Amino acid sequence: MFKLFRIILRRDLMLAFRRKSDLAQVIFFFAVVVTLVPLGVGAETNILRSIAPGVVWVAALLAALLSLPRMFEADHADGTLEQMLVTEPLPVVVVAKVFAHWLVTGVPMTIFAAVFGILFDLPLDVTLVMVASLFLGTPVLSLVGAVGAALTLGLRGGGVLTSLLVLPLYIPVLIFGAGASQAVAVSMSPAAHFMIMGGLTLLSLALAPMAVSAALRIAES
């Protein structure tokens, strides 16, 4: 199982770095959304500090949505997905693909969030909590998003349908992810927010691979 996981992960990472434009598109979109907000709301420091965690989280959510249709699309188009479906255990393949997606989308956004903390003039402790919340919460975006991407695979307008399916499921992690930084800003402990996000990540990791496997079999049947 570990060898299968490593092979699929390595393959997807190699393909992702060969298509650098797709990777750059997600990061560029994330950066543009975050940097445009100060231009729209003004340079008032207190306002920027109060909205910064929510803005960064919303931008990360939208950037993740932008990348979801490509998670299985290329494999579906060239027939590779059909070969993957006969591989056992299929959930291991799914976890490897989702993990690769998180490495090329969630991790870069988490790193860039530290830069945006400086842009919004956030205190160091708030910035660190914001980065930690993204690191802990972005796997949920990839796992839940994979379910939506698998359910709409091969459909016309699948990207829009994927957004409609997964956006409501993203709301809890958005609330608690942004709330962790806001709690620190008012001298409260973010531990409760982190524990809830950790629980959401573990729940998604337990359920999403099986749901994605079933959805992929339906899409290819």
N, C-alpha and C positions, 0 to 999 in steps of 0.2 A: 504493500500500500504506500509506503513512504517513497519507494522508487517510482511508482506511478505518479505520485504527487509531484516529485521533483522533476520528472520528465515534462509533464504538462506545464508546470510553472516556468521552467526554463524556456520551453517553446513559446509560451504566450509573452514572456518578457522580451524574447528576441524579436518576435513579430511587432510588439509595441514600439520598440526602439528603432525598428526599420521604418515604421510609419511615424516619424517624428512630428509630422504636421498635426496628426490627431492628438498627440500628447501636448504639443504646444497650444493647440486650440483650447483645450480644457483649462490649462494654466492661464492663458491669456484672457479667457473669458472671466475666470475667477478674479484676476487682478483688475480688469477693467471695471467690473461691477463694484468692487470695494473702493477703488480710487475715484470713481465718479460720485460717490455719495458725499464726500466732503465738499465737492464743487457745488452740489445741489443744496445742501443744508447750511453752508457757510462755514466759517473758520472758528466758530465759538467753541472753545476747548471743552467746556463742561458738557455741551451737547454731543460733541464727537465722542467723548469718553463714555457717555451713557449709552450711545447707540452702537458703539463699535462691536461688541460681541455678537449682537443680533445681526448686524450687517455682514460680518465675516461668515457667520453660520448660514445665513440665507444665500450668500454668494457660493459657499461650498455646496449647498444643496442643489442649486441651479446648475453649477458646473458638473456635479455628479450626474444629474439628469441628462445633460448634454452628451455624456460619454456612454450611457447605458445601451443605446441601440447597437453599438459596435461590439458589445461583449460577446455575442454569439453570431452576429450577422455574417462575418467573413467565413466562419467555419460552416455555416448553413449554406452559403452560396457555392463553396467549392466541394461540398460533399464530405468534408472532414468530420462534421458533426455526426453523420450517420455512423462512421467508424467508431467515434467516441461512445455512442449509445450502446454498442455491443461490448464495451469495456466494463469489467466488473472489478471493484464496486464503482458505479457511476457517481455517487455522491462525492467520492474522493476527487474525481475529475472536476466536478463542479466547484468544490472548495479550492482547488488549485487555480482554476480560472478566475474565481472571485478574488482570491488572494493576489493574483497578478494584477487584476484591475485596481485593487486597493493600493498596491505598491506604486502604480504609475499615475494614480489620480489622488487618492487620499493622503499619501505621504507627502508629495510635493505641496499640496494645499496646506498641510499642517506646518511645513517648514516656512512657507511664504507667510503664514499667519503671524509669525514672530516679527516679520518686517512690517506688516500692517499694524501691529501693536505700536510700533514707533510712529507710523504715519498718523495714528489717532491719538498720539501722546498718552498712551496708557501707562500706568505704573507697572513696574517690573512684575510684581506678584500677580496682577490681573492678566498680563500678557502670558505668563507661564501657565496659568490656569486655563486660559483660552486655548493655548497650544495643546495642553494635556487633554482638554475636552474634545478637541478635534481628533487627536490621536486615538482616543477611546471611542468616539462616536462615529467617525467616518466608516469603519467597517460595517456598521449597520446600513449606511447608505449603499454600499456595494452589495451586501447580502440581500437586502430587501429589493434593491433595484434589479438584481439578477432574476428574481421571481417575476417581476413585471416584464423584463426583457424577454424571458423565456415564454411567457404567456402570449406575447404579441409578436413572436418571431414569425417572419414571413408574411405578416399582414400589411396591407397598404395603410400608410399613415401610422405605422407601429410606434414611432417615436412619440407622437401625441398621445396615443393610447397608454403607452408606458407611463408617461407623466401623470395622466389622470389616475392610473391605478396606484402608483406608489406615493404620490404626494401626500395623501391623507395618512399613510403609514410613517412618513418622515416627521410628522408633526411632534410626536413625543420626544424624539432625540433632539430635534431643533429647540424645543422648549427647555429641556434640561441641560443641553449643551451651552446655550447662551446664558441660562440661569446660573451656571457654575461661576462664570466670570462676574456676573452681576452680584452674586452673593459675596464674593471677595471684595468687590468695590465698596460694599456697605459693611465691611468688617464681620461677615458671617462665614462659617465654614462651608466649603463646597463639597464636603464628604458625601452628603446625602445625594447630591446631583450625580457625583461620580459613581456611587453605588447603583443608582437607577440606570445610568447609562451602561455600566458594566453588565447589569442584568439584561438590558435590552440587547447588548452585543452577544451575550451567551445564548439567549433565547433565539436570536436570529441565526446564530451558528448551528444551533440544534435543529431548527425547523426548516430553514431556507434551502439547504442542499437537497433534502428529500422533495420539497415542493418544486424546486427547479428541475430535478431529474424527471419528475412526473410530467411537468409542463413541456420539457424538451421532447419526451417520447410522444406526447400528443401532437406537438408541432411537426414532427417528422413522420407521423403515421399516415 
